[in-house]
Amino acid sequence: MELQNIEHIGIAVKDLQVSIKFYEEVLGLKCYKIEEIEDQQVKTAFFKVGNTKIELLESITPDGSIAKHIEKRGEGLHHIAYAVDDLRAALREAESKGIQLIDREPRKGAEGLNIAFLHPKSTQGVLTELCEKPKE
């Protein structure tokens, strides 16, 4: 599997507006996009740091995966996302190497990317997301 770059780092937060204020006022970053992904029950905010993005994730429902993550582990690092050229091929390769897939097929994620997650039980405890820009 050939990773192109770190696409983004996902951070689970309880209150998106409070967190945006911190990233803008303390760290000096600029939120360039807020997006709600209903099927994932999450609202996101994006910042750029050089060539890498930070994605803040707030649950829009009390039983969403982000809410459950925060309940178990608190706010903080949720996942690391890597860009790949061919997401389906990357998933096949990961599975052939014994990696447990959360998503067997790509699905739509924030910013129009095709995404899929690898289970942290197979990735040394780090929830890993693979991202692919849609083919034009």
DRENRODREN-369473 format. One record per residue: chain; x, y, z of N, C-alpha, C in turn; residue in one letter. Coordinates in Angstrom, 1 decimal. Example, Ala and Ser with C-alpha at 12.3 -4.5 7.8 and 13.67 -1.06 7.14 Angstrom:
2
[r 'A', [13.2, -5.7, 7.8], [12.3, -4.5, 7.8], [13.2, -3.3, 7.8], 'A']
[r 'A', [12.8, -2.2, 7.1], [13.7, -1.1, 7.1], [12.9, 0.0, 7.9], 'S']
% end
This chain:
136
[r 'A', [0.9, -1.2, 0.0], [0.0, 0.0, 0.0], [0.9, 1.2, 0.0], 'M']
[r 'A', [0.6, 2.1, -0.9], [1.4, 3.4, -1.0], [0.6, 4.5, -0.4], 'E']
[r 'A', [1.1, 5.1, 0.7], [0.4, 6.2, 1.3], [1.0, 7.5, 0.7], 'L']
[r 'A', [0.2, 8.4, 0.3], [0.6, 9.6, -0.4], [1.1, 10.7, 0.7], 'Q']
[r 'A', [0.3, 10.8, 1.7], [0.5, 11.8, 2.7], [-0.5, 11.6, 3.8], 'N']
[r 'A', [-0.2, 12.3, 5.0], [-1.3, 12.4, 6.0], [-2.3, 13.3, 5.5], 'I']
[r 'A', [-3.5, 12.8, 5.3], [-4.6, 13.6, 4.7], [-5.1, 14.6, 5.8], 'E']
[r 'A', [-5.4, 14.0, 7.0], [-5.8, 14.8, 8.1], [-5.7, 14.0, 9.4], 'H']
[r 'A', [-5.8, 14.7, 10.5], [-5.8, 14.2, 11.9], [-7.2, 14.5, 12.4], 'I']
[r 'A', [-7.9, 13.5, 12.9], [-9.2, 13.7, 13.4], [-9.2, 13.8, 14.9], 'G']
[r 'A', [-9.8, 14.8, 15.5], [-9.9, 15.1, 16.9], [-11.3, 15.2, 17.4], 'I']
[r 'A', [-11.7, 14.3, 18.3], [-13.0, 14.3, 18.9], [-13.2, 15.4, 19.9], 'A']
[r 'A', [-14.3, 16.2, 19.7], [-14.5, 17.3, 20.7], [-16.0, 17.3, 21.1], 'V']
[r 'A', [-16.2, 17.8, 22.3], [-17.6, 17.9, 22.8], [-18.3, 19.1, 22.2], 'K']
[r 'A', [-17.6, 20.2, 22.0], [-18.3, 21.5, 21.6], [-17.5, 22.1, 20.4], 'D']
[r 'A', [-17.9, 22.0, 19.2], [-17.2, 22.4, 18.0], [-16.9, 23.9, 18.1], 'L']
[r 'A', [-17.8, 24.7, 18.6], [-17.6, 26.2, 18.6], [-16.5, 26.5, 19.6], 'Q']
[r 'A', [-16.5, 25.9, 20.8], [-15.5, 26.2, 21.7], [-14.1, 25.8, 21.2], 'V']
[r 'A', [-14.1, 24.6, 20.5], [-12.8, 24.1, 20.0], [-12.3, 25.0, 18.8], 'S']
[r 'A', [-13.2, 25.4, 18.0], [-12.9, 26.3, 16.8], [-12.2, 27.6, 17.4], 'I']
[r 'A', [-12.8, 28.1, 18.5], [-12.3, 29.3, 19.1], [-10.9, 29.1, 19.6], 'K']
[r 'A', [-10.6, 28.0, 20.2], [-9.2, 27.6, 20.6], [-8.3, 27.6, 19.5], 'F']
[r 'A', [-8.6, 26.9, 18.4], [-7.7, 26.7, 17.3], [-7.5, 28.0, 16.6], 'Y']
[r 'A', [-8.5, 28.9, 16.5], [-8.3, 30.2, 15.9], [-7.6, 31.2, 16.8], 'E']
[r 'A', [-8.1, 31.3, 18.0], [-7.5, 32.4, 18.8], [-6.2, 32.0, 19.5], 'E']
[r 'A', [-6.0, 30.8, 19.9], [-4.8, 30.4, 20.6], [-3.7, 29.9, 19.6], 'V']
[r 'A', [-4.1, 29.1, 18.7], [-3.1, 28.5, 17.7], [-3.0, 29.3, 16.5], 'L']
[r 'A', [-3.9, 30.3, 16.2], [-3.8, 31.1, 15.1], [-4.1, 30.5, 13.7], 'G']
[r 'A', [-4.9, 29.4, 13.8], [-5.3, 28.8, 12.5], [-6.7, 29.3, 12.1], 'L']
[r 'A', [-7.0, 29.1, 10.9], [-8.3, 29.6, 10.4], [-9.2, 28.4, 9.9], 'K']
[r 'A', [-10.4, 28.3, 10.5], [-11.4, 27.3, 10.1], [-11.8, 27.7, 8.7], 'C']
[r 'A', [-11.6, 26.7, 7.8], [-12.0, 27.0, 6.4], [-13.3, 26.3, 5.9], 'Y']
[r 'A', [-13.7, 25.4, 6.8], [-15.0, 24.7, 6.4], [-15.6, 24.0, 7.6], 'K']
[r 'A', [-16.9, 24.1, 7.7], [-17.7, 23.3, 8.6], [-18.7, 22.5, 7.8], 'I']
[r 'A', [-18.8, 21.3, 8.1], [-19.7, 20.4, 7.3], [-20.3, 19.3, 8.3], 'E']
[r 'A', [-21.6, 19.0, 8.0], [-22.3, 18.0, 8.7], [-22.4, 16.8, 7.8], 'E']
[r 'A', [-22.1, 15.6, 8.3], [-22.2, 14.4, 7.6], [-23.3, 13.6, 8.4], 'I']
[r 'A', [-24.5, 13.6, 7.9], [-25.6, 13.1, 8.7], [-25.5, 11.6, 8.9], 'E']
[r 'A', [-25.1, 10.8, 7.8], [-25.1, 9.4, 8.0], [-24.0, 8.9, 9.0], 'D']
[r 'A', [-23.0, 9.8, 9.3], [-22.0, 9.5, 10.3], [-22.3, 10.2, 11.6], 'Q']
[r 'A', [-23.4, 10.9, 11.7], [-23.9, 11.6, 12.9], [-22.8, 12.5, 13.5], 'Q']
[r 'A', [-22.1, 13.3, 12.5], [-21.0, 14.1, 13.0], [-21.0, 15.5, 12.2], 'V']
[r 'A', [-20.5, 16.5, 13.0], [-20.3, 17.8, 12.4], [-18.8, 18.0, 12.5], 'K']
[r 'A', [-18.2, 18.5, 11.4], [-16.8, 18.6, 11.3], [-16.4, 20.1, 11.1], 'T']
[r 'A', [-15.2, 20.4, 11.5], [-14.6, 21.7, 11.2], [-13.1, 21.4, 10.8], 'A']
[r 'A', [-12.7, 22.1, 9.7], [-11.4, 21.8, 9.1], [-10.4, 23.0, 9.2], 'F']
[r 'A', [-9.2, 22.7, 9.5], [-8.1, 23.7, 9.6], [-6.9, 23.2, 8.8], 'F']
[r 'A', [-6.1, 24.0, 8.2], [-4.9, 23.6, 7.6], [-3.6, 24.0, 8.4], 'K']
[r 'A', [-2.7, 23.1, 8.5], [-1.4, 23.3, 9.1], [-0.4, 22.8, 8.1], 'V']
[r 'A', [0.2, 23.7, 7.3], [1.1, 23.3, 6.2], [0.2, 22.5, 5.2], 'G']
[r 'A', [0.7, 21.3, 4.9], [0.0, 20.5, 3.9], [-1.0, 19.5, 4.6], 'N']
[r 'A', [-1.1, 19.5, 5.9], [-1.9, 18.6, 6.6], [-3.2, 19.4, 7.2], 'T']
[r 'A', [-4.3, 18.6, 7.3], [-5.5, 19.2, 7.8], [-5.7, 18.6, 9.2], 'K']
[r 'A', [-6.4, 19.4, 10.0], [-6.9, 19.0, 11.3], [-8.4, 19.0, 11.1], 'I']
[r 'A', [-9.1, 17.9, 11.5], [-10.5, 17.8, 11.4], [-11.1, 17.6, 12.8], 'E']
[r 'A', [-11.8, 18.6, 13.3], [-12.5, 18.5, 14.6], [-13.8, 17.8, 14.3], 'L']
[r 'A', [-14.2, 16.9, 15.2], [-15.4, 16.1, 15.1], [-16.3, 16.2, 16.3], 'L']
[r 'A', [-17.5, 16.7, 16.1], [-18.5, 16.8, 17.2], [-19.7, 15.9, 16.8], 'E']
[r 'A', [-20.2, 15.1, 17.8], [-21.3, 14.3, 17.5], [-22.6, 15.1, 17.4], 'S']
[r 'A', [-23.5, 14.8, 16.5], [-24.7, 15.5, 16.4], [-25.9, 14.8, 17.1], 'I']
[r 'A', [-25.5, 13.6, 17.6], [-26.5, 12.8, 18.3], [-25.8, 12.2, 19.6], 'T']
[r 'A', [-26.6, 12.0, 20.7], [-26.0, 11.5, 21.9], [-25.5, 10.1, 21.7], 'P']
[r 'A', [-25.9, 9.3, 20.7], [-25.5, 7.9, 20.6], [-24.6, 7.8, 19.4], 'D']
[r 'A', [-24.1, 8.8, 18.8], [-23.2, 8.8, 17.7], [-21.8, 8.2, 18.1], 'G']
[r 'A', [-21.0, 7.8, 17.1], [-19.7, 7.2, 17.4], [-18.8, 8.1, 18.1], 'S']
[r 'A', [-18.8, 9.4, 17.7], [-18.0, 10.4, 18.4], [-18.4, 10.6, 19.8], 'I']
[r 'A', [-19.7, 10.7, 20.1], [-20.2, 10.8, 21.5], [-19.7, 9.6, 22.3], 'A']
[r 'A', [-19.8, 8.4, 21.7], [-19.4, 7.2, 22.4], [-17.9, 7.2, 22.7], 'K']
[r 'A', [-17.1, 7.7, 21.7], [-15.7, 7.8, 21.8], [-15.3, 8.7, 23.0], 'H']
[r 'A', [-15.9, 9.8, 23.0], [-15.7, 10.8, 24.1], [-16.1, 10.3, 25.4], 'I']
[r 'A', [-17.2, 9.6, 25.5], [-17.7, 9.0, 26.7], [-16.6, 8.0, 27.3], 'E']
[r 'A', [-16.0, 7.2, 26.4], [-15.1, 6.2, 26.8], [-13.7, 6.7, 27.0], 'K']
[r 'A', [-13.2, 7.6, 26.2], [-11.8, 8.0, 26.2], [-11.6, 9.5, 26.4], 'R']
[r 'A', [-12.7, 10.3, 26.4], [-12.5, 11.7, 26.5], [-12.2, 12.4, 25.2], 'G']
[r 'A', [-12.2, 13.7, 25.2], [-11.8, 14.4, 24.0], [-10.4, 14.2, 23.6], 'E']
[r 'A', [-10.1, 14.3, 22.3], [-8.7, 14.1, 21.9], [-8.6, 13.4, 20.6], 'G']
[r 'A', [-7.4, 12.8, 20.3], [-7.2, 12.2, 19.1], [-8.2, 11.1, 18.8], 'L']
[r 'A', [-8.8, 11.1, 17.6], [-9.8, 10.1, 17.2], [-9.2, 9.2, 16.1], 'H']
[r 'A', [-8.6, 9.8, 15.1], [-8.0, 9.0, 14.0], [-7.0, 9.7, 13.3], 'H']
[r 'A', [-6.2, 9.0, 12.5], [-5.3, 9.5, 11.5], [-5.7, 9.0, 10.2], 'I']
[r 'A', [-5.8, 10.0, 9.2], [-6.2, 9.6, 7.9], [-5.1, 9.8, 6.9], 'A']
[r 'A', [-4.9, 8.8, 6.0], [-3.9, 8.8, 5.0], [-4.5, 8.9, 3.6], 'Y']
[r 'A', [-3.9, 9.6, 2.7], [-4.4, 9.7, 1.3], [-3.8, 8.5, 0.5], 'A']
[r 'A', [-4.6, 7.9, -0.3], [-4.2, 6.8, -1.2], [-4.8, 7.1, -2.5], 'V']
[r 'A', [-4.1, 6.5, -3.6], [-4.6, 6.7, -4.9], [-5.8, 5.8, -5.3], 'D']
[r 'A', [-5.7, 4.5, -4.7], [-6.8, 3.6, -5.1], [-7.3, 2.9, -3.8], 'D']
[r 'A', [-8.4, 3.4, -3.3], [-8.9, 3.0, -2.0], [-9.3, 1.6, -2.0], 'L']
[r 'A', [-10.0, 1.1, -3.0], [-10.4, -0.3, -3.1], [-9.2, -1.3, -3.0], 'R']
[r 'A', [-8.2, -0.9, -3.8], [-6.9, -1.7, -3.8], [-6.3, -1.7, -2.4], 'A']
[r 'A', [-6.2, -0.5, -1.8], [-5.6, -0.4, -0.5], [-6.4, -1.3, 0.6], 'A']
[r 'A', [-7.7, -1.3, 0.5], [-8.5, -2.1, 1.4], [-8.3, -3.6, 1.1], 'L']
[r 'A', [-8.2, -4.0, -0.1], [-7.9, -5.4, -0.4], [-6.5, -5.8, 0.1], 'R']
[r 'A', [-5.5, -5.0, -0.1], [-4.2, -5.2, 0.4], [-4.1, -5.3, 1.9], 'E']
[r 'A', [-4.8, -4.4, 2.6], [-4.8, -4.4, 4.0], [-5.5, -5.7, 4.5], 'A']
[r 'A', [-6.6, -6.1, 4.0], [-7.3, -7.3, 4.4], [-6.4, -8.5, 4.1], 'E']
[r 'A', [-5.7, -8.5, 3.0], [-4.8, -9.7, 2.7], [-3.7, -9.8, 3.7], 'S']
[r 'A', [-3.4, -8.8, 4.4], [-2.3, -8.8, 5.4], [-2.9, -9.0, 6.8], 'K']
[r 'A', [-4.1, -9.4, 6.9], [-4.7, -9.7, 8.1], [-5.3, -8.5, 8.9], 'G']
[r 'A', [-5.4, -7.3, 8.3], [-6.0, -6.2, 8.9], [-7.5, -6.3, 8.9], 'I']
[r 'A', [-8.1, -6.0, 10.1], [-9.6, -6.0, 10.2], [-10.1, -4.7, 9.7], 'Q']
[r 'A', [-11.0, -4.8, 8.7], [-11.6, -3.7, 8.1], [-12.9, -3.3, 8.8], 'L']
[r 'A', [-13.1, -2.0, 9.1], [-14.4, -1.5, 9.5], [-15.3, -1.3, 8.3], 'I']
[r 'A', [-14.7, -0.8, 7.3], [-15.5, -0.5, 6.0], [-14.9, -1.5, 4.9], 'D']
[r 'A', [-15.7, -2.4, 4.4], [-15.3, -3.3, 3.4], [-15.3, -2.6, 2.0], 'R']
[r 'A', [-16.1, -1.5, 1.9], [-16.3, -0.7, 0.7], [-16.1, 0.7, 1.0], 'E']
[r 'A', [-15.6, 1.5, 0.1], [-15.5, 3.0, 0.4], [-16.9, 3.6, 0.5], 'P']
[r 'A', [-16.9, 4.7, 1.3], [-18.1, 5.4, 1.5], [-17.8, 6.9, 1.5], 'R']
[r 'A', [-18.8, 7.7, 1.4], [-18.6, 9.2, 1.3], [-18.2, 9.8, 2.6], 'K']
[r 'A', [-17.2, 10.6, 2.6], [-16.8, 11.3, 3.9], [-16.9, 12.8, 3.7], 'G']
[r 'A', [-16.3, 13.5, 4.6], [-16.3, 15.0, 4.5], [-15.4, 15.4, 3.3], 'A']
[r 'A', [-15.7, 16.6, 2.9], [-14.9, 17.2, 1.8], [-15.0, 16.4, 0.5], 'E']
[r 'A', [-16.1, 15.5, 0.4], [-16.3, 14.8, -0.8], [-15.3, 13.6, -1.1], 'G']
[r 'A', [-14.5, 13.3, -0.1], [-13.6, 12.2, -0.2], [-14.3, 10.8, -0.1], 'L']
[r 'A', [-13.8, 9.8, -0.7], [-14.1, 8.4, -0.5], [-13.3, 8.0, 0.7], 'N']
[r 'A', [-13.9, 7.3, 1.7], [-13.2, 6.9, 2.9], [-13.5, 5.5, 3.3], 'I']
[r 'A', [-12.6, 5.0, 4.1], [-12.8, 3.7, 4.7], [-11.9, 3.6, 5.9], 'A']
[r 'A', [-12.3, 2.9, 7.0], [-11.6, 2.8, 8.2], [-11.0, 1.4, 8.4], 'F']
[r 'A', [-9.8, 1.4, 9.0], [-9.2, 0.1, 9.5], [-9.4, 0.1, 11.0], 'L']
[r 'A', [-9.7, -1.1, 11.5], [-10.0, -1.3, 12.9], [-8.7, -1.1, 13.8], 'H']
[r 'A', [-8.9, -0.3, 14.9], [-7.7, -0.1, 15.7], [-7.1, -1.4, 16.4], 'P']
[r 'A', [-7.9, -2.4, 16.5], [-7.4, -3.7, 17.0], [-6.3, -4.3, 16.1], 'K']
[r 'A', [-6.3, -3.9, 14.8], [-5.3, -4.4, 13.8], [-4.3, -3.3, 13.5], 'S']
[r 'A', [-4.4, -2.2, 14.1], [-3.5, -1.1, 13.7], [-2.8, -0.5, 14.9], 'T']
[r 'A', [-2.4, -1.3, 15.8], [-1.7, -0.9, 17.0], [-2.4, 0.2, 17.8], 'Q']
[r 'A', [-3.8, 0.0, 17.9], [-4.6, 0.9, 18.7], [-5.0, 2.2, 18.1], 'G']
[r 'A', [-4.6, 2.5, 16.8], [-4.9, 3.8, 16.2], [-6.0, 3.6, 15.1], 'V']
[r 'A', [-7.1, 4.2, 15.3], [-8.1, 4.2, 14.3], [-7.5, 4.8, 13.0], 'L']
[r 'A', [-7.5, 4.1, 11.9], [-6.8, 4.5, 10.7], [-7.9, 4.7, 9.6], 'T']
[r 'A', [-7.8, 5.8, 9.0], [-8.7, 6.1, 7.9], [-7.9, 6.2, 6.6], 'E']
[r 'A', [-8.4, 5.6, 5.5], [-7.8, 5.8, 4.2], [-8.8, 6.6, 3.4], 'L']
[r 'A', [-8.2, 7.6, 2.7], [-9.0, 8.6, 1.9], [-8.5, 8.6, 0.4], 'C']
[r 'A', [-9.5, 8.8, -0.4], [-9.2, 8.9, -1.9], [-10.1, 10.0, -2.4], 'E']
[r 'A', [-9.4, 10.9, -3.2], [-10.2, 11.9, -3.9], [-11.0, 11.2, -5.0], 'K']
[r 'A', [-12.3, 11.5, -5.2], [-13.1, 10.9, -6.2], [-12.5, 11.1, -7.6], 'P']
[r 'A', [-12.6, 10.0, -8.4], [-12.1, 10.1, -9.8], [-13.0, 11.0, -10.6], 'K']
[r 'A', [-12.4, 11.8, -11.4], [-13.3, 12.8, -12.2], [-13.6, 12.2, -13.6], 'E']
% end
